Amino acid sequence: MTASSSSFIPSRSTADWQALDAAHYLHPFTDHAALARKGTRVITRAEGVYLYDSDGRQILDGMSGLWCVNLGYGRRELAEVAYRQMLELPYYNSFFQAAHPPAIELARLLVEVTPPQYTHVFFTGSGSEANDTVVRAVRRYWDVLGQPQRTVIISRKNAYHGSTMAGASLGGMAPMHAQGGLPIPGIVHIRQPYWYGEGGDLSPEEFGKVAARALEEKILEIGPDKVAAFIGEPIQGAGGVIIPPSTYWPEIQKIAQRYGILLVADEVICGFGRTGEWFGSQYFGIEADLMPIAKGMSSGYLPIGGVMVADRVARVLIEKGGDFNHGFTYSGHPAACAVACATINILRNEGIVDRVRSDIGPYLQQRWRELADHPLVGEARGVGLIGALELVKDKATRQGFADPGEIGTLCRDICISNGLVMRAVRDTMIIAPPLVMTRANVDELMDKARRSLDETLQKASQLAG
Ligand SMILES: *Cc1c(COP(=O)(O)O)cnc(C)c1O
């Protein structure tokens, strides 16, 4: 297998890869002029929790690729199940009265591992497509129920729900909205439950309620009969691992119930064990109606996503809805479904979610919080195998740096040179390592993180001086 697949992809020097990349390849979320000056980091292989670049350097992957390779790299079962499925049936659609065993089996498994209200799933190729599906399904639901005026979906500033037109509109990223005329009509945003950044003198519990009440204020402003749904990530991932205070989700849940709007929990990052529960909804006690999933669903080995649909929503769409005019060529791709089935089975058989909850998660969190004593770190927070460090100028006042993003980017680059992938969101450093980390891997991550923080502090004072 290795020899035949690699024969289509020649060996080249790092410099050659970088030159070809700069000549032809448009990357996601990238300033290409800056990239060409720095040169792409070419990752050629990976094993366990380690990446290897084209110069043979080993890098500990503190981000599970992009929040997805939860089982780590090099899992033979995942590769073999894809290989066998591709020989058996590499593709068929599920339009026109057709289906195939991997998609049906995956639907069954997902209903088994997700919270009890979910009885159905709609498959997509990604998290963004899942959120496009959410917008269409939510509006269709109200339409079928004879309330077509309920179209508005409320989301949050600094949320991330993907990069398609609807996904980017649901998201609350100002730089994304600034390009291409977004958000699309009927999507509005309220404040985020970001206590460290916006909580001021309030306790986290008080602030959580204040942030949640912004939902009620917005519903009343728009008119309750026009609001279709509220969408939120249980923990905002790309926004900087923003973990809401414990009071936030219960209050959101009450408000959604009070006005009869649908609740959507975007579980693309939190799903499949990241928090130590199977889903972030379970960690926070959220009972949602729709649940977009992707990323860890296949451990990133093949692209797949979906929307879990609660029984009360599914019944409306199925019993009264007739045709739902929506779907993708790759909805329920057989090989991707087979890999997702294998991923779920491995998570279960190896007790990986339990291990995140009771062993490796608590260990990582304990060690991560030790970093709070570092002069650069204003807060070290996290849950399970996800964490964030707030880099600040003044720990006492939580005051940040003059040029947001400068220190974060510096720290990220230093981490890489120390053999660690840690991502920067402005000046917040974030991690979401593979769920299969050992304690020794965690210790290595901490040593590299601390050394990188020390070097960042040193360089930052040189910059300031
Ligand atoms: C990554 C992400 C998405 C988008 O998923 P893609 O597969 O990149 O389209 C949506 N929601 C959340 C919470 C995400 O983190």
The ligand as an SDF file (V2000), in Angstrom:
LIG
                    3D

 15 15  0  0  0  0  0  0  0  0999 V2000
  -14.0580   23.3360   12.6330 C   0  0  0  0  0  0  0  0  0  0  0  0
  -15.4150   23.7380   13.0640 C   0  0  0  0  0  0  0  0  0  0  0  0
  -16.4670   23.8220   12.1540 C   0  0  0  0  0  0  0  0  0  0  0  0
  -16.2530   23.6690   10.6740 C   0  0  0  0  0  0  0  0  0  0  0  0
  -15.8710   22.3980   10.3230 O   0  0  0  0  0  0  0  0  0  0  0  0
  -15.1380   22.1490    8.8910 P   0  0  0  0  0  0  0  0  0  0  0  0
  -15.0300   20.6720    8.8310 O   0  0  0  0  0  0  0  0  0  0  0  0
  -13.8370   22.8820    8.9430 O   0  0  0  0  0  0  0  0  0  0  0  0
  -16.0340   22.7030    7.8510 O   0  0  0  0  0  0  0  0  0  0  0  0
  -17.7200   24.0880   12.6330 C   0  0  0  0  0  0  0  0  0  0  0  0
  -17.9490   24.2650   13.9490 N   0  0  0  0  0  0  0  0  0  0  0  0
  -16.9650   24.2080   14.8490 C   0  0  0  0  0  0  0  0  0  0  0  0
  -17.2840   24.3840   16.3010 C   0  0  0  0  0  0  0  0  0  0  0  0
  -15.6620   23.9670   14.4450 C   0  0  0  0  0  0  0  0  0  0  0  0
  -14.6640   23.9470   15.3240 O   0  0  0  0  0  0  0  0  0  0  0  0
  1  2  1  0
  2  3  1  0
  2 14  2  0
  3  4  1  0
  3 10  2  0
  4  5  1  0
  5  6  1  0
  6  7  2  0
  6  8  1  0
  6  9  1  0
 10 11  1  0
 11 12  2  0
 12 13  1  0
 12 14  1  0
 14 15  1  0
M  END
$$$$
